């Protein structure tokens, strides 16, 4: 994020946030160690440590930490894996839970002071997660049905007239086997990218209005900061929702890959 003192030192002129705000300089002179990288690894470490600590000495009557960990796992296991995929979904519950918590922690960095940016606002990370889910549900489908049957199930729906097949097969192939990981990644990336940019606009806009010589515009800076606070709370909801949507769609694709017929 552009430093506020630098913005104010420019004579109060307004320079709208741009895509450059998402490409932060490397730490310690190392271009491969950036703030985004640190937040990403810190998020992974927090999720792992949380479960290690919560289950270091499990009890029949759970402690608060164990209860919280079991509640998170139970929410994804019962509300997503079992309800969406069915009886076969329980074996995917650990992956879906880990995916949900990792995306949630990565998203929530966007509203944490001093962090204030989500790694998911860089397309590379949502793209990798989308590719990971794509590999998983295609592997599960091919392992259960075999490659030929799985390909036919995803490209030629039962009962399709022969004369429609030349048009329908390429569309179904592109939609079911190519487009899904792309839409997964873009949905998550676009929401976190837009959220960070909007918060920048209102926060920096407030400082810009405060620095102007026009007295009538100074009070509007308070309105801009109030909207920034409200949008921060809204961004917290979006962080949870986008993590849940990503996991829910992954489960839906797994269900489709494991189903006998589409």
C-alpha positions as CSV (number, residue, x, y, z in Angstrom):
1,X,0.0,0.0,0.0
2,X,1.3,3.5,-0.8
3,X,2.5,5.2,2.3
4,X,0.1,7.9,3.5
5,X,2.8,10.5,4.4
6,X,4.1,10.3,0.8
7,X,0.7,10.9,-0.5
8,X,0.2,13.9,1.8
9,X,3.6,15.3,0.9
10,X,2.6,15.6,-2.7
11,X,0.7,18.8,-1.9
12,X,-2.6,17.1,-1.2
13,X,-3.0,16.1,-4.9
14,X,-5.2,13.1,-5.4
15,X,-3.5,10.2,-7.1
16,X,-6.0,7.3,-7.4
17,X,-4.9,3.9,-6.3
18,X,-3.8,1.7,-9.2
19,X,-2.8,-1.9,-9.9
20,X,0.8,-0.9,-8.8
21,X,-0.5,-0.8,-5.2
22,X,-0.7,-4.7,-5.3
23,X,3.0,-5.1,-6.3
24,X,4.8,-4.4,-3.1
25,X,8.6,-4.1,-2.9
26,X,10.6,-7.0,-1.6
27,X,11.7,-7.2,2.0
28,X,15.3,-6.9,2.9
29,X,16.3,-6.2,-0.6
30,X,15.1,-9.7,-1.7
31,X,12.5,-9.4,-4.5
32,X,11.2,-13.0,-3.8
33,X,10.3,-12.2,-0.2
34,X,7.5,-9.7,-0.2
35,X,4.7,-8.8,2.2
36,X,2.4,-11.0,0.3
37,X,4.7,-14.0,0.7
38,X,5.1,-13.4,4.4
39,X,1.3,-13.2,4.9
40,X,0.8,-16.3,2.8
41,X,3.3,-18.4,4.8
42,X,2.1,-16.9,8.1
43,X,-1.5,-17.9,7.2
44,X,-0.4,-21.5,6.6
45,X,1.5,-21.5,9.8
46,X,-1.5,-20.2,11.8
47,X,-3.9,-22.8,10.5
48,X,-1.4,-25.6,11.2
49,X,-0.5,-24.3,14.7
50,X,-4.2,-23.9,15.5
51,X,-5.0,-27.5,14.9
52,X,-1.8,-28.8,16.5
53,X,-2.5,-26.8,19.7
54,X,-6.2,-27.6,19.7
55,X,-5.5,-31.4,19.4
56,X,-2.3,-31.6,21.5
57,X,-4.2,-33.4,24.3
58,X,-7.8,-34.2,23.1
59,X,-10.4,-34.8,25.7
60,X,-13.9,-36.4,25.8
61,X,-15.1,-33.1,27.2
62,X,-13.3,-30.7,24.8
63,X,-11.5,-27.5,25.8
64,X,-12.5,-24.3,24.1
65,X,-9.8,-24.6,21.5
66,X,-10.7,-28.3,20.8
67,X,-14.4,-27.4,20.6
68,X,-13.6,-24.6,18.1
69,X,-11.5,-26.8,15.9
70,X,-14.1,-29.6,16.0
71,X,-16.9,-27.1,15.2
72,X,-15.0,-25.8,12.1
73,X,-14.3,-29.3,10.9
74,X,-17.8,-30.4,11.6
75,X,-19.3,-27.4,9.8
76,X,-17.5,-28.3,6.6
77,X,-17.8,-32.1,7.0
78,X,-21.6,-32.0,7.6
79,X,-22.6,-28.8,5.8
80,X,-20.5,-29.2,2.7
81,X,-18.8,-32.6,2.3
82,X,-21.7,-34.8,3.4
83,X,-24.6,-32.6,2.2
84,X,-23.2,-31.8,-1.2
85,X,-21.1,-34.9,-2.1
86,X,-23.0,-37.5,-0.1
87,X,-21.6,-40.5,1.7
88,X,-18.4,-40.4,-0.3
89,X,-17.8,-36.9,0.8
90,X,-16.4,-37.7,4.2
91,X,-13.0,-38.7,2.8
92,X,-12.7,-35.2,1.2
93,X,-13.7,-33.3,4.4
94,X,-10.0,-32.8,5.6
95,X,-9.1,-31.2,2.3
96,X,-12.2,-29.0,2.1
97,X,-11.7,-27.9,5.7
98,X,-8.1,-27.0,5.2
99,X,-9.0,-25.2,2.0
100,X,-11.7,-23.2,3.7
101,X,-9.6,-22.1,6.6
102,X,-6.5,-21.3,4.4
103,X,-8.6,-19.1,2.1
104,X,-10.4,-17.5,5.1
105,X,-7.2,-16.6,6.9
106,X,-5.6,-15.3,3.6
107,X,-8.7,-13.2,2.9
108,X,-8.9,-11.7,6.4
109,X,-5.4,-10.3,6.2
110,X,-7.0,-7.6,4.0
111,X,-8.6,-5.9,7.0
112,X,-5.9,-6.6,9.6
113,X,-3.9,-3.4,10.5
114,X,-0.4,-3.4,9.2
115,X,-1.2,-6.3,6.9
116,X,-4.1,-4.7,5.0
117,X,-3.9,-6.8,1.8
118,X,-5.0,-10.4,1.0
119,X,-2.7,-12.7,-0.9
120,X,-5.8,-13.8,-2.8
121,X,-5.8,-10.3,-4.5
122,X,-2.9,-11.8,-6.6
123,X,-4.3,-14.1,-9.3
124,X,-1.4,-16.6,-8.9
125,X,-2.7,-17.9,-5.5
126,X,-6.4,-18.4,-6.4
127,X,-5.2,-19.9,-9.7
128,X,-3.1,-22.5,-7.9
129,X,-6.0,-23.4,-5.5
130,X,-8.3,-23.7,-8.5
131,X,-5.8,-26.0,-10.3
132,X,-5.5,-28.0,-7.1
133,X,-9.2,-28.6,-6.9
134,X,-9.4,-29.3,-10.6
135,X,-6.8,-32.0,-10.3
136,X,-8.6,-33.5,-7.3
137,X,-12.1,-33.8,-8.7
138,X,-10.8,-35.1,-12.1
139,X,-8.6,-37.6,-10.4
140,X,-11.5,-38.8,-8.2
141,X,-13.8,-39.1,-11.3
142,X,-11.3,-40.9,-13.4
143,X,-10.4,-43.3,-10.6
144,X,-14.1,-44.2,-10.1
145,X,-15.4,-44.3,-13.6
146,X,-12.3,-44.8,-15.8
147,X,-11.0,-42.2,-18.2
148,X,-13.2,-43.0,-21.2
149,X,-16.5,-43.1,-19.2
150,X,-15.6,-40.0,-17.2
151,X,-14.8,-38.1,-20.4
152,X,-18.1,-39.2,-22.0
153,X,-20.1,-38.3,-18.9
154,X,-18.7,-34.7,-18.9
155,X,-19.0,-34.1,-22.6
156,X,-22.1,-36.1,-23.8
157,X,-25.2,-36.0,-21.5
158,X,-27.4,-39.1,-21.7
159,X,-30.2,-38.9,-24.3
160,X,-28.4,-36.3,-26.5
161,X,-29.4,-36.7,-30.2
162,X,-26.6,-37.7,-32.4
163,X,-27.0,-34.6,-34.6
164,X,-26.5,-32.3,-31.6
165,X,-23.3,-34.0,-30.4
166,X,-20.8,-32.2,-32.7
167,X,-21.9,-28.8,-31.2
168,X,-22.6,-29.9,-27.7
169,X,-19.4,-32.0,-27.0
170,X,-17.0,-29.1,-27.5
171,X,-19.2,-26.8,-25.3
172,X,-19.5,-29.3,-22.5
173,X,-15.8,-30.2,-22.7
174,X,-14.8,-26.5,-22.4
175,X,-17.4,-25.8,-19.7
176,X,-16.8,-28.9,-17.5
177,X,-13.1,-29.7,-18.0
178,X,-11.5,-26.3,-18.8
179,X,-13.5,-23.4,-17.5
180,X,-14.3,-24.5,-14.0
181,X,-10.8,-23.9,-12.4
182,X,-10.6,-20.6,-14.2
183,X,-14.0,-19.4,-12.8
184,X,-13.0,-20.6,-9.3
185,X,-9.9,-18.6,-9.4
186,X,-11.3,-15.4,-11.0
187,X,-14.3,-15.2,-8.6
188,X,-12.0,-15.3,-5.5
189,X,-9.4,-13.0,-7.0
190,X,-11.8,-10.4,-8.3
191,X,-13.6,-10.1,-5.0
192,X,-10.5,-9.7,-2.9
193,X,-8.8,-7.4,-5.5
194,X,-11.9,-5.1,-5.7
195,X,-12.3,-5.0,-2.0
196,X,-8.8,-3.9,-1.3
197,X,-9.0,-1.3,-4.1
198,X,-12.2,0.2,-2.7
199,X,-10.8,0.4,0.8
200,X,-7.8,2.2,-0.6
201,X,-10.0,4.7,-2.5
202,X,-12.0,5.7,0.6
203,X,-9.0,5.7,3.0
204,X,-6.6,7.7,0.8
205,X,-9.5,9.8,-0.5
206,X,-10.2,10.9,3.1
207,X,-6.6,12.1,3.6
208,X,-6.7,13.9,0.2
209,X,-9.9,15.8,1.1
210,X,-8.4,16.7,4.5
211,X,-5.3,18.1,2.8
212,X,-7.2,20.3,0.4
213,X,-7.4,24.1,0.9
214,X,-11.2,24.1,0.3
215,X,-12.8,24.2,3.8
216,X,-16.1,22.9,2.6
217,X,-14.5,19.6,1.5
218,X,-12.6,18.9,4.7
219,X,-15.7,17.5,6.6
220,X,-16.3,15.1,3.7
221,X,-13.1,13.3,4.7
222,X,-14.9,12.1,7.8
223,X,-17.6,10.6,5.6
224,X,-15.0,8.9,3.5
225,X,-13.3,7.4,6.6
226,X,-16.7,6.3,8.0
227,X,-17.5,4.5,4.7
228,X,-14.0,2.9,4.9
229,X,-14.9,1.5,8.3
230,X,-18.3,0.2,7.1
231,X,-16.7,-1.3,4.1
232,X,-14.0,-3.0,6.2
233,X,-16.8,-4.7,8.2
234,X,-18.4,-5.7,4.9
235,X,-15.1,-7.0,3.6
236,X,-14.9,-9.3,6.7
237,X,-18.2,-10.9,5.6
238,X,-16.9,-11.2,2.0
239,X,-13.7,-12.9,3.3
240,X,-15.8,-15.6,4.9
241,X,-18.3,-15.9,2.1
242,X,-15.7,-16.2,-0.6
243,X,-13.9,-19.0,1.3
244,X,-17.2,-20.8,1.7
245,X,-18.2,-20.4,-2.0
246,X,-14.9,-21.7,-3.2
247,X,-15.2,-24.8,-1.0
248,X,-18.8,-25.3,-1.9
249,X,-18.2,-25.2,-5.6
250,X,-15.2,-27.6,-5.2
251,X,-17.6,-30.0,-3.4
252,X,-20.2,-29.6,-6.1
253,X,-17.6,-30.5,-8.8
254,X,-16.5,-33.5,-6.7
255,X,-20.1,-34.6,-6.5
256,X,-20.5,-34.3,-10.2
257,X,-17.3,-36.2,-10.8
258,X,-18.4,-39.1,-8.6
259,X,-22.0,-39.2,-9.7
260,X,-23.1,-42.2,-11.8
261,X,-25.0,-40.0,-14.3
262,X,-25.2,-36.2,-14.9
